[in-house]
Amino acid sequence: MSRPPEPGPPDVTHGTAQPSRHEVLGVVLQVRDDVLHVLLWRRALAPHAGRWSLPGGTLGPAEDLRESIRRQLAEKVDVRELSHLEQLDSRGAPRRVPGERVVATTYLGLVPGHADPHVPADTRWHPVDALPRLAFDHADVVGAGRSRLRSKLSYTNLGFALVPPTFTMSELARYYRACLGHEVDVTNLQRILARRDQIEPTGDVLRSGRSGGRPAAVYRFRHPSLEVTDAFAVLHPPRIATPG
């Protein structure tokens, strides 16, 4: 009885293998003047020379992903202190970058509102709602970063990474409004965050201006690290009453 033939190599039907490299990209967000901004730098080399793009670069042979994005942000845009950094997604479409195949691992980074990092001349903060034409698929990556931020503000204490160490509730509501893209009621926000045990009063008050009025209480986030505080919560935009 003859033996069956040895199995051959698998039949590859999805195209010819091509060389690829791995890059990391950072969606660095900050609320500046009550508007959500993203940090972009202008490309000097082809392809897409002259277009704005997300900071990042090729993963080093001895680096892990998180180490690489921190190095890229420090070296290329001089951002060294982030209040929060998390992996966002991975992108591997064969033609997302012209030429060789480039797989990207993206990160979301947040800079608190009171910080003002010095950035190089080829780097600038841009309003997320008024982006210039970006290189490659970077506009989609920015959108994914904003969506992640909005989602996590609903069920975690991520607001700690956006604001100064202490704040009034009116100030905090402006940060949430900038990130969520809709009006945020101060009283309702305070009630929700206090119920979730995210914030606490410092005992200080902010003195009133010349117009008088009740001094505003000063608050802080209880824990300056990410925590899930309500896994089923969503912060919806306000409902618009329809005429009955």
N, C-alpha and C positions, 0 to 999 in steps of 0.2 A: 504494500500500500504506500503510495507516494505521499510525501509530506506536503502540506499546503505551502504556497510561496510565502516568503517573508514579507511582512507589510512594508510598503515603500513610504517615502516621505509624503506628508499630507498634501493634498491638492490645494494650492494657493490660488484663489480666484478673486482676491480683492485688490489686485494691482501689484506693481513692482515695489519691493521694499525700498525705502529711501532713507538717507541719513537724517537724523534729527538732533535737536538740542533742546535743553530744558531751561526756561527762564522763570523768574519770579517777578511779579508786578504788585505795586502797592496802591490801593485806593485810600489816600490819606485825606480825611475829612476834618473840617473845623468850622464852627459857627463864628463868622466874622461880621460884625455890624449887623447882627440879627439875620444873616443870610448864610445858608449852608454852602461852603466852598470846598473844592477839591484841588489838591496840589498837582500841577502839571509842569513838565519841562519840555522845551522845544528841541526837537531832533535836529542834529547837525548833519547827519549822514543819510544817504539813501539806504533803503527805500523810505519814502514819505519824508524826505528831508524838509525841514521848515515847519512841519506840523507839530502841534502839541501832543504830548503822549504821557502816559503814566510812568512814574519813575520805576526803575527796576533794571534787570540785566540777567546775564547767564548764570545759572547755578554753578558754583565752584565745585571741582571734583572732590574736595574733602569737606564740603559744607552740607549741613542739613538745611531744609527749606527755611525754617524760621531764622536761623543764623544768617542765611543768605539775604533775606529781605531786609533785615536790620542793617547789614553791611551796605547793601545797595542804597538804602535811604540815607544813611550817614554819609557815604562817599559822594553820592550824586546830587542830593538836594539838601544836605546838611541837616536832616531831621534825625535827631538822636534820642529824643525823649518823647515817647508815646504813652498816653494814658491807657490805651487798650490796643491790642493787636491780635487778630484771629484770622485763620485761613478762611477764604471766601469760597473759591471754587477752582476747578481745573478746566482747561480748554485745550483741545487737541485736534481741532479741525485741520485737515491736511493743508488747506490753502488759507489759513487765517493770517499768515505772513507770506509775502512773495518769496520765492526761492526755496531754500531748505525748509523742511518741516520744523516748526517751533511749538513745543508743548509749553503751556503757561500754567503755573500755579499762582493764583491771585490771593492777596491779603487785604483785609480791611484794617486800617489804622486810624485812630482818633487822637486829635490834639485838643487839649482843653482850651476853652475860650479865652482864658487870661494869658496864655502863652503867645509869644510872638517870635517864632524861630526865624533866625536870619537865613535867607535862602539865596542861592547864586543868581546872577543876572539873567540866566536863561531859564529861570524857574519862576512861576507865578501862581498865586491863588486865583481860581476862577469860580464864579457862581455855578453851582450844579445845574441850575435851570437856564443858564445862558452859556453853554459850552461852545468853544470854537470847534472847527472841524478837527477831529482827532485822528491819529494814526491807527491803522489796523482795526481791531475790534474793541478798542479801548473805551469808546462811548458806551458799548454794551456792558463792559466791566464796571464802569462808573455807575451805571444804572443798577447793576446787581449789588454794588456796595451800598447805595442809598436804600435799596429795598431791604437789605439785611439790617441796616441801622434802624429803619422804621419798624421792622418786625420785632427786633429785640427791645426797643423802647416800650413795647406793649407788654412784654411778659418777664422782663429782667430789670435790674437796676442800672442799666448801661448809661443812664443819664449822668452818673458820677464821672464818666470819662469826658464829658462835654463841657462841664461847668467849672468855675473856680472852686476852691475848697469850701467856701461859704457863699451864700446867695440868699436873696429874698425870693419869695414865691413868684412875684411878678417877673423877676429876672429869669427864674427857672422856666416859667411858661414861655418866655420868648425863645429860649433854646429849643424847647419841644416844638414850638410852632415852626421854627426854621427847619427842623428836621422832618417833621411830619407833613408839612405842606398845607396845613389847615389851622384854623383858629383853635386855641386851647384855653378853656375857662380856668382861671387861676384857682378859684375855690374848689372846683371839681378835681383839678390836678392834685391839689394839696390833700384832699380827702382820699383819693385813690392811693397816692404814694404813702401816706401815713398809715392807711389800712394795711398796706403790704409791708409795712415796717422798713421802708426804704430810706426815709428821711427822719431827722430829729431836729428840734430847735437847739441852737447853741446857747440860748439865754441872752444873747445880745439883740439889740434893736438898732435899726438904721434911723438916724434922726431925720425928721421931716425937713423939707426945704422951706423957702420963704412962704410958700402957699399954705403951710401948716398941714394939718391932718394927722391921723394916727401914725405913730412910728411903726415902721415895718419890721416884723420879726425876722431874724436871720436864721437860716437852716443850713444843714450839711447832710450829705449822704452818710448813712450809718456804716456802710462797708465799701471801701474804695477798691473793690474787686468784683468781678462778675458773679452774680447770683440769679438764679431763676426764682422769681417771687410769685408768679401766677402763671402757670403753664397754659391756662386756657383763656387768657385775657387778650383783648384787642382794643387799641385806642382808635375808635372810629372818628371820622370827621363829624362835626355837628350836623344834626338833621335840619333841613330847611323846611319850615312849615309851609304846607300848600293850602291855598284858599279853599275853604269848605263850602 
